[in-house]
Amino acid sequence: MANPSPANPSPAPASPAPTCLANPSPAPTCPATPSPTPTSPARATAAPRTLLLAQLSNSVGDGAFYVTSALYFTGVVGLSAGQVGAGLAVAWALGSLAGVALGTLADRRGPRGTSVLLALTTAAAVAAFLLIGSFPAFLAAATLYASAQSGLAAARQALLAGLVEPEARTAVLARLQAVLNAGLAVGAALGGLALHAGTRDAYLAVFALDAGGFLLCALLLARLPAPAPLPAAATTAPGGSGTAVLRDRPYVVLTLLNALMLLRMPVLSLALPLWIAQRTAAPGWTVSALFVLNTAAVTLFQVRAARSVTDLDSAAGAVRGAGAVLFAACAVFAATGLPGLGAGAAVAVLVLGSVLLVVAEMRHSAGSWQLGLGLAPAGRVGQYQGFYGAGVPVARTLGPLVVTTLLVGGGPAGWLLLGGAFALAGAATGPAARRAARTRPRPDGPAAVSSAAGRP
């Protein structure tokens, strides 16, 4: 499944995300601030390979963790489903706030060391799940896990920005997305074996695998060279505080629009399973088939889908197109609830809608990576990515409520309303990106206007 943050996968079986890296940068004609660049050709070629291996190392364990964790918390630890849901909502709300602070730490102390530290912290948080026996302990471990994951996404994004040339970042992130989905698929299969065994030891083995994956991820990240240091002025002025991003109104608007687009995440994981079961004649196995279709498509085609996204213009166009395609997908899904549609026809229409959905996901992912990183000032990439990445936990916590209210309660009209929201958010992204680009300072002071910014 396409994900907004390849480096930071989602902690739910239906939202692989993700999670070692989040959003790449466009190549604006007038960069916002001096950008750290690789110091040698060898680093430029070696860094992406190491980042890919780090992504693979933790995505396999994450895939197994996602498909087993809910049953572990309820069946082994003894928590109720309500406690698990409420605990994760609180944990990710706090984690999204921590992501900004940890991203700022990466800017000030260096993204490589911060990434290694947070990968180790994530491993410790996963291991802590093995020791919990009560709701307070679960909440504490989940909050540590969510905070470390949010910070890791921001720090690794800043690390990528320092090691990979701007024009190559979207291609690297697309490969990371493909590797992420492949790893999640392998991990999900391993998690399925644990579910089949159904024993405490099998669940504990999954958690140990995930913790070990983050340990290996930390070791791989530690092998990367430290990015070239930024000029002192890039990190001190203007607005060099840890909350500078909150005063950057154009970037805040862009982040909110991206969060709205990310409500697509629970469509496949939650909305479609409920819709298929309650409103269509399609058999139950259709849910699994559509998930496999989505994951395989991202693994095979995400790199190709991102090739045309090379600057702010093409990124804004990709997001605008994704919004339109999401509207079409929602309209197709709405049609499956019409009376008189048999099982075979319902499956065929659902497959068509799912193809549209995954096309939109891949285009949105590529465009949002480019916009989110490309419009972040070079001296505060970690802080800005910590804020931009908060859209993922927002979609995780609020998305299920929104989609179930609209779709399960509203029927076909709810699908059309959701699709309209996607189309409007996609269309508004271009103007928001142009406004943000006009406010980016040039190295010599005046506002920068990239090729995407157009003309006032």
N, C-alpha and C positions, 0 to 999 in steps of 0.2 A: 504494500500500500504506500502510495507516495506520501512523503512526510515533509513538513516544513523544516525539520531540523534533523538532518541525517546523523548528527553527532549526539542527539539526545532523544532516544526513542521513547514513545509513550508507554506509561506503565499500565497498559490495558491491552488485552489480546487483540482488540480491534483497532487500535491506533498505533501501529508500529511507528515508532518515530524515532520518534525518535529521538539519536542522541549522542553521536559524538560531535557533530558539527551542525551549525544551523544555517546561516545565510551568506552566500558569497557576494562578491562585490562586482558592480558594473565597471566599465572602463570609461568614465566620463572624460570628455576632452579637457576639462579643467578640474583636476582633483581637488577635493575639499581641503585637504591638508597634506603635508609631506607624508608619503606612504612608505613604510619600511619595506624594503625589497630584499630578495635573497642576495647574499654576498658572493655567491659563486654559482656557476652552472650546475655543479655537482649537487648542491643543496636543492636547487630548483627541481631536479629530476628525482632525487632520493626522498624528499619530504612527502610528496603525494603517495608514494609506495608505502612509506611507514604509516601515514595516516590511514590508508586503506586497511593495512594489517591491524592497526589499533581498532578501527571500526568493526572489522570482522571478529576480533577477539572478544568484544563485549556483546555484540549483537546475537551471537549464538546462545549465550547464557541468558540474555534478555528474552529471547523468543521462548525458551523453556520456562522462564520465570513468569511471563505474562499468562501463559495458558494454565498454570498450576497454582498461582499465588492465591487467587480467590478461594479455591477449595481448601488450600492449606490453612488459610486464616480462619475459615469457618469450620472445617471438619477436624483439623488437628489442634489449632489454638483454642477453638471454641467460641470465637466471636460471632455475633449475629451479622447478617448481611447488611443491616442498617448501620451497625457500628463500623464495618469495613468501608461502606460508602461515605459515611460522614467523616471518618478519620482521614481517608484519602483526599476528600474535598478540602479539609482544613490544612492538611499537609502540603498540598500543591498550592493553595493560596499563600501560605507562608513561604513556600519554596520559590514562588515567582517573585516575591519581594526580595528574598535573599539573593536571587540571581543577579539583580542590579548591583548590590553591594559586592558580591563576589566577582562580578565582571569588572568593577572598578578596581578591585584588588589585583586582578590580572593586568590591568593597564599600568598600575603603579609598581607592581613587584615583578612583572614579567609573566607572559601567558604560558610559557613552557612549564615553569615550576609550579604555577597555580594549577595548571591542568593535571599535572602528576599528582599533586596533593589532593585534588578533588576526585580523581579516579580512585585513589587509595581510600578516601573517605566514603565513596560510594560502595566500594568493596566491603568496608567495615559495616556500613548500614545494612547491606544485604545479609551479612553474617549475623547482625544483631537480630534479624527476623527469626533466626533459629533459636533464640534464647527467650523470646517474649512469651508471656503467659497471661496477659491482661490487656485491657483496652488502653490504659495509660502508657504501658510499655510499647504497644503497637503504634500509638500516636507519636511517641517520641522517635521511634525508629523510622516511621514513615516520613516524619518531618525532616529528619536528617537525610534520608534518601532523596526526598524531593528537592531539598536545598542543594545537596551536592550535585544532583543531576542538572538542575537549572544553572548552577554556577559553572559546571563542567562544559555545558553547551556554549556558554558565553566565552569562557576562557579558550576553548579549542577553536572557536571562531576567530578570536583575536590571534591565536597561534597560526591558523591558516593564513590570515591576512598578512602576517609578517614573513611567511615562508614561501608563499605562492604569488606569482605576479598577478596583478588585477585581471588581465585578460584571460588568464587560465583558471580563475577560481570557479566559475560556473561549471566548467567541464569537470574539474576535480570533485565538486560537490555532487554532480550528477553520478559520477562513478561511486562516490561514497553512498549515495542513495541506493544504487543497485546492489552494492555489497551489503548494505544494511538489510535490505529485503531478503536477499539470499540467506544471510545469517539467521534472520528471524524465522525463515521457513524451516531451516535445519533445526534450529532450537525448538520450534513448535512441535516438530516431529519427535524430538527427544522428550519434550514435555508430555506428549501424548503417551509415550511408553510409561512415564511415571504415573500418569492418570490411570492407565490400564492396570498397573501394579496396585495403586491405591494405598500404599503403605506409608507410614511416617518416614521410613528410611528413604523411600523413593523421592518423596518431597524434599527431604534434607539434601539429597544428592543434587537435586536441581538448584537449590539455593547455593550449595557449595560450588557448582559449575558456574553460576552467574558471578559469585564473588571472585572466583579464580579468573574469570574473563576480565574483570576490571583490574585485577592485579597485573595480568599480562598487558592490558591496555596501558597501565601506568609505566611499566617497564619499556614499552615501545615508545611512548611519548618522551620518556627520559632520554632516549637515544637521539632525538631530534636536536639540531643545533638551536641555540637561542636566537630569536629574531634579532636583526640589527636594531640597536637602540634608536628611539626616536629623538629628534631634537628636543631640547628641554622646553622650548616654547610650545611644542605640540601638546604637552601634557599639563601645562600650567596656565595657559590663557587662551581665549577668555573662557569663563565658565568652567573652570577645571575642577569643580567640586564633584562629590559623588552623586549629586542629584541634578547635574547639568541637563541630562536628557529630559527631565520633567519640565524644564523651561523651554525646551525646543518644540514649540507647538506644531510646526509642520510635521516633525517626525512622530510626535504623539498621535496626530491624526492618521498618519500612514500606518502606525502600529495598530490603532483601533480598527481600521479598515481590514488589515490583515487578520486580526482576531476574528472579525465577522466572517471572512472567507474561510477561516479554519473551522467554522462550524460544520464544514463538510466532513470532518473526521468521524463524528459519531453516526453519520449516515450509513456507512457500511457496517460499522460495528454494532450499532444498537437499533437504528431506525428500520433498516431493511429486515433484520430478523423478526422484529415485532410485526412489521407490516406484512411480511410474507405469511407469518403464522395466523394473523388475525383478519387480513383483508383480501388475500388472494387464494387461488386454488392450487398454487405451486406446491410441490412436495417439500418436506423439511430439508432434504439434502441440498436444495438449491442454495441455502445460506452458505454452506461450506464451499460449494462450487464457485460461487461469486467471489468469495474471499480468496480462493486459490487463483482465480482469474486475475484479480486485482494485483496480488503479490507477484505473480509471474510476469504480468505486463510491466510493472515498475522495474523489476529486475532486468528485463530484456530491453526495454525501450526508454528508460529515463535519460540515459546519456544522449540518445538521438533527439529526444524531445527538448533537451536543453541546448542543443547546438546553436539554434538561432537566437538565443538570448545572450547578447554580447555587451549591451550597454543599457542605460536607463530607458531609452526609447523602446527598445525591444522588450525589456522587462515589463514596462507598463502595458505594452500591447499584449504580452503573454497573459498577464493577470486579467486584463479586460476581456480577452478571448475566453479565458477560463471561466469567468463569471457568466458569459453567455452560454457556454457549453454546460455549465452546472444547471442553468435554468432549463435547458433542453432535457438534461438527464432527469431533473425533478418532474418535468411534464410527462416524460415517458413512464417514470415510476407511478405517477398519479393514474395513468391509464390502466395499470394492472389492477386497480381497485374497482374498475367498472364492472357491472353485473354481466354475466353471460360469458366471461372469458374463461375458457377451459384451462386445465393444468398445463398442457403442452404449449398453448399460446402464451400463457402467463410466464412460463420459463423463458420463452424466446424474447418476450418484451423485457423481462428483467435483465437478460443478458445484454440486450441493446442498451438499456439504461446504464448498466454497469460499465460497458465499454466507454460510453460518454463520460461517466464519472471518473474513470481512471485517466482518461485523456485530460480532463480538466485538472485533476490532481497533479499530474506531472507538469503541466504548463504553469499552474499556480506555484508549485514548488520552485521551479526554475526562476520565475519572475520575482517571487518574494525573496529568495536568496539574494538575487542581484540587487534589489532595491534596499533591503535591510542592511546589507553590509556596505554597499556603495555609497549610501548617504550617511554613514556613521563617520564622524571625524576620526582621523587616523589615531590621534592621541587618546581617544576614548572608545575604541572599538568594543572592548569588553563590556563597559558600562552600557553602551547603546544596544549591544546584542543581548545583554541580560534583560533589558527592558523589552526589546522587540520580541524576544523569545517567550515573554510572558503570555503571548497569545495562545501558546500551546496549552498550558495549564488552565487558562480561561476556557478554552474549548473543551477540555477534559471535564471541568467541573460544571460549567453552565450548559454545555452542549447537550448532554443527555436530557436535561429538563426542557430545553427549548425544542429539541426535535420530537420528544415524546408528546409534548403539549400540542405542537403544530400538526404532527403527522398522525399519531395514533388518535388524538382527539379531533383533529380537523379534517381528516380524510384527504381526498384528492385536492381540495381547496388549500389545505395546509401545505402540500407539496408545492403548489404553484406560488404560495406566499413565500416559502423558503427560497424557491428558485429566483423569485423576484428580488429578494434581499441579496442573493449572491450576485445577480446581474448588476444591481445598483452599486454594490461595493466594488465590483470589478471596474465598472465605468468610472467611479470616483477616484480610483487609485492613480490614474494618469495625472489628473490635475493636482492631486495631493503630492505626487512625486515631483512634478514640475515646480510647485511652490517650494518644496523642501530643497530642491537643487538650486533654486535662485538664492536661497539663504545660506548656502555653504560658503564659507570664506575661502578666498584664494590664499596661497602662501604669502602673497604680498599685500593682503588686506581686503580688497573689494570682494563683493559676493561673486561666487563662481556660478556660471551658467553652463551646464553641460549640454550635450546635444539633445538630451531629453527635456531640458528645461524649456525649450522653445523660446519665444520672445514675449516680453511683458505686453 
